[in-house]
Amino acid sequence: MQQSRRISTLNGDGDDGWGVFMAARKMIDEGIPVTELTIGEHDIRTDPTILAAMDASARAGNTGYAMVPGIDALRDHVAARVQAASGVATTRDNVIITPGGQAGLFMAHHATCDEGDRALFIDPYYATYPGTIRSVGAIPVPVAARSRDGFQPRADAIADATPGAKTLLINSPNNPTGAIYAPETMAGIAGVVRDHDLWLISDEVYDTQVWEGHHISPRSLPGMEERTLQIGSLSKSHAMTGSRCGWIVAPEEVTGNLIQLATNTNYGVAGFVQSAGLFALEQGPAFEERIAAPFRRRRQIVLDLVEGQQVVRAIPAQGAMYTMLDLRATGMSGEDFAYALLDKHRIAVMPGESFGKAAAGHVRVALTVDDDRLRTAVATLLSFAAELAEQAAK
């Protein structure tokens, strides 16, 4: 008996690039202290008031099947939120609630790709992107953004990859680089999408974590409303990673088909989780700013430390809860550096290679420990990089 080719080849020809993370977790399980700067998991838990809303909803009996598209009040709130940010008229008919942003990515590609279609995405990328595309039978095609450009994708590079393509997946604010796509970058992307008749899947789960510049939702650009599927989530904005509550905003005809897909897969999100999600959104921007504030502060800690040395270069971290560090001056790959740092100093960071070829020679630092611990860990990383660079120069 053989498993399906689709499921057995989700990771392509290699692993998922998360070996350092797994090694760090193994050390922790064995009682070895590790400063873990790997995944985007808040160092605070979900706010007690949100949990209380979830508990009250469940105890009130909201534990049965929920409406598959999502409860109307939550869809209305998401629609109003998206309309206020983008200026594009949006109603509940444009919204489907999903079990987190990851499920949204899967569903969006299912809605837009047929078997064998080429699906473009920007490299560096969040690690699940290629597997998500393969899971719907499409062919993942990375389009490299360059470190020297601050990982802003170039429209000409995207256009060169469009023959046979059906979709383009972008992520701004970006994980892993922290880049926020500039107005000219987003305009170039929109132009390519329109000119080559692509669907645009826009992963915007970090839209509340903006440190420099302004986040532009491409759905707001001319001619893009009818060809954009926008992914959102409460995971990062409200520290609700485990609750699995996200959404897709799309044209009504797409949302209608997505409802049929949800009916035949997850059958919707638990009602008490949606109640908690609605309560969370109703707390407004001040709540979201409070959740984001530690990452803004910690980003500056990292940038100040990097400013004081000459070996490691920081990619401008304009948003999201990470900084990307260029350590090619050490002569090591990001993966080799990350393993060496873990082995010698018990500090775990993600190799750039985990996120694609374009991030080779970099590491991603998640800003997910308290300020003092982060400061000590990054200072140690920079000192270690200086030692390696000196050895490479001999």
C-alpha positions in Angstrom: 0.0 0.0 0.0 1.3 3.5 -0.9 0.3 6.8 0.4 -0.7 9.5 -2.1 2.1 11.2 -3.9 0.6 14.5 -2.9 0.9 13.9 0.8 4.3 12.1 0.6 5.9 15.0 -1.4 4.6 18.0 0.6 8.2 19.0 1.5 9.6 18.5 -2.0 13.1 17.0 -2.2 14.2 18.1 1.3 13.0 18.5 4.9 11.0 21.4 6.1 14.1 23.4 7.2 13.3 23.3 10.9 16.1 21.1 12.1 17.6 23.8 14.4 14.2 24.3 16.0 13.8 20.6 16.6 17.3 20.3 18.0 16.6 23.2 20.4 13.4 21.7 21.6 15.1 18.4 22.2 17.7 20.1 24.4 14.9 21.9 26.3 13.2 18.5 26.9 16.4 17.1 28.2 16.7 20.0 30.8 19.3 22.0 28.9 18.6 25.8 29.1 18.2 27.3 25.7 17.3 30.9 24.7 14.8 30.2 22.0 14.5 32.8 19.3 12.9 30.6 16.7 9.2 30.6 16.2 6.7 33.5 16.2 5.0 32.7 19.5 4.3 35.5 21.9 6.0 35.3 25.3 2.7 36.4 26.8 -0.4 34.2 26.8 -3.9 35.2 25.4 -5.4 38.0 27.5 -7.6 36.7 30.4 -10.5 38.8 29.2 -10.5 37.0 25.9 -10.3 33.7 27.6 -13.2 34.7 29.8 -15.3 35.6 26.8 -14.5 32.2 25.3 -15.4 30.4 28.5 -18.7 32.3 28.9 -19.7 31.5 25.3 -18.9 27.8 25.8 -20.7 27.6 29.1 -23.7 29.4 27.6 -24.0 26.4 25.3 -22.2 27.7 22.2 -20.5 24.3 21.7 -22.4 22.9 18.7 -21.9 23.3 15.0 -21.3 26.9 14.1 -22.3 28.4 10.8 -19.7 27.3 8.3 -18.9 30.8 6.9 -18.6 32.1 10.4 -21.0 33.9 12.8 -22.6 37.0 11.2 -21.3 39.3 13.9 -17.7 38.3 13.5 -17.9 38.4 9.7 -19.5 41.9 9.9 -16.7 43.1 12.2 -14.0 41.7 10.0 -15.6 43.3 6.9 -15.8 46.7 8.7 -12.2 46.4 9.8 -11.0 45.6 6.4 -13.1 48.4 4.8 -11.8 51.0 7.2 -8.2 50.0 6.5 -8.5 49.7 2.7 -11.3 52.0 1.7 -12.8 49.2 -0.3 -16.5 48.4 0.3 -16.6 45.1 2.1 -19.5 43.1 3.5 -19.9 39.8 5.3 -20.5 38.2 1.9 -16.8 38.9 1.2 -15.7 37.1 4.4 -15.3 33.5 5.5 -13.9 32.7 8.9 -11.1 30.0 8.8 -9.2 27.9 11.4 -6.3 30.4 11.4 -4.3 32.0 8.7 -2.7 28.7 7.6 -6.0 27.2 6.8 -6.8 30.4 4.9 -3.7 30.0 2.7 -4.7 26.4 1.9 -8.2 27.3 1.1 -7.2 30.3 -1.0 -4.9 28.2 -3.2 -7.6 25.5 -3.5 -10.0 28.2 -4.7 -7.6 29.5 -7.4 -5.3 26.7 -8.5 -6.0 23.5 -10.5 -3.8 20.5 -10.6 -0.5 21.3 -12.2 -0.9 25.1 -12.2 2.2 27.1 -11.4 1.8 29.1 -8.1 4.3 31.9 -7.5 5.5 33.1 -4.1 8.3 35.4 -2.9 11.5 34.0 -1.6 12.3 34.4 1.4 9.0 32.9 2.5 7.2 31.5 5.5 8.3 27.8 5.6 4.8 26.3 4.9 4.2 28.1 1.6 5.7 25.5 -0.8 4.0 22.7 1.0 0.7 24.5 1.1 0.9 24.9 -2.7 1.8 21.3 -3.2 -1.0 20.2 -1.0 -3.6 21.5 -3.6 -1.7 19.8 -6.5 -0.1 23.0 -7.8 3.6 23.6 -8.5 5.4 26.0 -6.2 7.6 28.6 -8.0 9.7 30.9 -5.8 10.6 34.4 -7.1 13.7 35.7 -5.3 13.8 39.0 -3.6 17.3 40.3 -2.8 19.0 41.2 0.5 20.6 44.2 -1.0 17.1 45.5 -2.0 15.9 45.1 1.6 14.0 42.0 0.3 11.6 44.2 -1.6 10.4 42.0 -4.6 11.0 43.3 -8.1 8.2 43.5 -10.5 10.4 42.4 -13.4 11.5 39.3 -11.6 7.8 38.4 -10.9 6.9 39.0 -14.5 9.7 36.7 -15.8 8.1 33.9 -13.7 4.5 34.3 -14.9 4.3 32.0 -17.9 1.9 29.3 -16.9 1.3 30.8 -13.5 -2.2 31.1 -12.0 -1.4 32.8 -8.6 1.0 35.0 -6.7 1.3 34.8 -2.9 2.8 37.7 -1.1 3.3 38.5 2.6 3.7 42.1 3.9 4.6 42.8 6.6 6.9 40.0 5.8 7.9 36.9 7.7 10.9 36.2 7.9 12.5 39.5 6.7 10.4 42.2 8.5 10.1 44.0 5.2 7.0 46.1 4.5 6.4 46.4 0.8 6.9 50.0 -0.3 4.2 51.8 -2.4 6.2 51.4 -5.5 6.8 47.7 -4.8 3.1 47.1 -4.2 2.2 49.0 -7.4 4.6 46.9 -9.4 3.2 43.7 -8.0 -0.4 44.9 -8.8 0.7 45.8 -12.3 2.1 42.3 -13.0 -0.9 40.6 -11.5 -3.3 42.6 -13.7 -1.1 42.4 -16.9 -0.7 38.6 -16.6 -4.2 37.8 -15.3 -3.1 36.3 -12.0 -4.9 35.8 -8.7 -3.2 37.6 -5.8 -3.2 35.9 -2.4 -2.1 38.4 0.2 -1.0 37.1 3.6 -1.5 40.1 5.9 -1.4 38.4 9.4 1.2 40.9 10.6 -0.7 44.0 9.6 -0.9 45.3 13.2 2.9 45.1 13.6 4.2 48.1 11.6 7.3 49.9 12.9 8.2 52.0 9.8 6.2 53.2 6.8 2.7 52.1 6.1 1.1 48.8 5.3 -0.7 48.8 2.0 -3.3 46.1 1.4 -3.1 45.3 -2.4 -6.9 44.8 -2.5 -7.1 48.7 -2.2 -5.2 49.3 -5.5 -6.9 49.9 -8.8 -8.3 46.8 -10.5 -7.2 44.5 -7.6 -10.4 44.1 -5.5 -11.8 41.4 -8.0 -8.6 39.4 -8.1 -7.3 39.5 -4.5 -7.8 37.0 -1.7 -6.7 38.6 1.6 -5.7 36.4 4.5 -6.0 37.7 8.1 -5.7 36.2 11.6 -6.0 36.9 15.3 -2.9 34.8 16.0 -0.3 37.6 15.9 -2.5 40.7 16.5 -4.2 39.3 19.7 -1.8 36.6 20.9 -4.3 34.0 20.0 -2.1 31.5 18.1 -3.7 28.4 19.6 -7.3 29.5 19.1 -7.0 29.1 15.3 -9.2 32.0 14.2 -8.6 33.7 10.9 -10.4 34.8 7.7 -10.3 35.2 4.0 -11.7 38.4 2.3 -12.4 37.8 -1.3 -14.9 38.5 -4.1 -18.4 37.1 -3.3 -18.3 34.4 -5.9 -15.0 33.1 -4.5 -16.3 33.2 -0.9 -19.3 31.2 -2.0 -17.1 28.5 -3.3 -14.9 28.6 -0.2 -17.9 28.0 1.9 -18.5 24.7 0.0 -14.8 23.8 0.6 -15.2 24.5 4.3 -18.3 22.4 4.4 -16.4 19.4 3.0 -13.3 19.9 5.2 -13.3 21.6 8.6 -17.0 22.4 8.8 -16.2 25.8 10.3 -14.6 27.2 13.4 -16.0 26.5 16.9 -18.6 29.0 17.9 -17.1 29.8 21.3 -13.7 30.5 19.6 -15.5 32.9 17.2 -17.2 34.6 20.2 -13.8 35.2 21.7 -12.5 36.4 18.4 -15.3 38.9 18.1 -14.7 40.1 21.7 -10.9 40.5 20.9 -11.6 42.6 17.8 -14.1 44.8 19.7 -11.2 45.9 22.1 -10.0 48.1 19.2 -6.6 49.4 18.1 -5.3 50.3 21.6 -5.4 46.6 22.6 -3.6 45.6 19.4 -1.0 48.2 20.0 -0.4 46.8 23.5 0.2 43.3 22.1 2.5 44.7 19.4 4.5 47.1 21.7 7.1 44.6 23.0 8.2 43.7 19.5 8.6 47.3 18.5 10.8 47.9 21.6 12.8 44.7 21.1 13.4 45.4 17.4 15.1 48.6 18.5 17.2 46.7 21.0 18.5 44.5 18.2 19.1 47.4 15.8 21.1 49.3 18.4 23.3 46.3 19.1 23.9 45.7 15.4 24.8 49.4 14.9 27.7 49.0 17.3 29.7 46.4 15.2 30.8 45.9 11.6 30.3 42.2 10.9 26.6 41.5 10.9 24.1 43.6 8.9 20.5 44.0 9.9 17.8 43.9 7.2 15.6 46.9 7.8 12.9 45.4 10.1 10.0 47.6 9.2 7.3 45.3 10.7 6.5 41.8 12.1 8.0 40.2 15.2 11.4 39.2 13.7 14.7 40.7 12.6 16.7 39.2 9.8 20.5 39.3 10.2 23.0 39.0 7.3 26.1 37.2 8.6 27.8 36.2 5.3 30.9 38.0 6.5 31.4 35.0 8.8 32.0 32.7 5.8 29.3 30.4 7.1 25.8 29.5 5.8 22.9 30.5 8.0 22.3 26.9 8.9 25.9 26.2 9.9 26.0 29.3 12.0 22.7 28.5 13.7 23.8 25.0 14.6 27.1 26.3 15.9 25.4 29.1 17.9 23.1 26.5 19.5 25.9 24.1 20.2 28.3 26.6 21.8 26.0 29.2 23.3 22.6 27.5 23.7 20.9 30.2 21.6 18.5 29.0 18.9 17.7 31.1 15.8 16.2 30.1 12.5 18.6 29.7 9.6 17.7 31.9 6.6 17.8 28.7 4.4 14.7 27.6 6.3 12.9 30.3 4.3 14.4 29.8 0.9 17.6 30.3 -1.1 17.3 34.1 -1.2 17.9 34.2 2.6 21.0 32.0 2.6 23.7 33.3 4.8 21.2 35.0 7.1 19.4 34.1 10.3 16.0 35.1 11.6 15.7 36.2 15.2 12.3 36.1 16.8 11.7 38.9 19.3 9.9 36.6 21.6 11.8 36.7 24.9 12.0 39.4 27.5 14.1 42.5 26.8 17.1 41.6 29.0 17.3 38.0 27.8 17.1 39.2 24.1 19.8 41.8 24.6 22.2 39.2 26.1 21.4 36.7 23.4 21.9 39.1 20.5 25.1 40.5 22.0 26.4 36.9 22.3 25.4 36.2 18.7 27.2 39.3 17.4 30.3 38.5 19.4 30.3 34.9 18.1 29.9 36.2 14.5 32.9 38.5 15.0 35.0 35.6 16.2 34.0 33.5 13.2 34.7 36.4 10.8 38.1 36.9 12.2 38.9 33.2 11.8 37.6 33.3 8.2 39.9 36.2 7.4 43.1 34.4 8.6 
